Amino acid sequence: MSIHQNLLGGPEPTRLRENDEAARLLGTESKTPAEVAAAHPTYSLAWALLAEDAFAGGRVVESYAYARTGYHRGLDALRRAGWKGHGPIPWEHEANRGFLRCLAALAAAAGAIEETEEAERCRQFLKDSSETAYTELMH
């Protein structure tokens, strides 16, 4: 028996593909998140960083827009990776973190503009996707 076998019968964890080029641009080349989002618009981590920065700067509507963009780009990537609308999206897999951070940023921005139902839906989606991400991001 494999130690990775899902004994509960639910879907297998979804792991997004790495985007080494975008990660390199953010890391070693020190490009801004806006530059990386423009060059790699499907890279959710760039959108998450833009959303988090805007939120921290009090630009909540801008944060909401960035988070929603990264969230939808992440959903597209998840579907291409075989995700069927539910199941684990592990925080431990580095490539999943951009999507999960967008989801948390969207929850925060939606809450700040009093989109209460969306904020709660996003928080629950984050918790259902990854308890670790929920604990890490919803402080």
Secondary structure, DSSP 8 states (H G I E B T S, - for coil): --TT--TT-----------HHHHHHHTTT---HHHHHHH-TT-HHHHHHHHHHHHHTT-HHHHHHHHHHHHHHHHHHHHHTT--S-S---TTSGGGHHHHHHHHHHHHHHHHTT-HHHHHHHHHHHHHH-HHHHHHH--
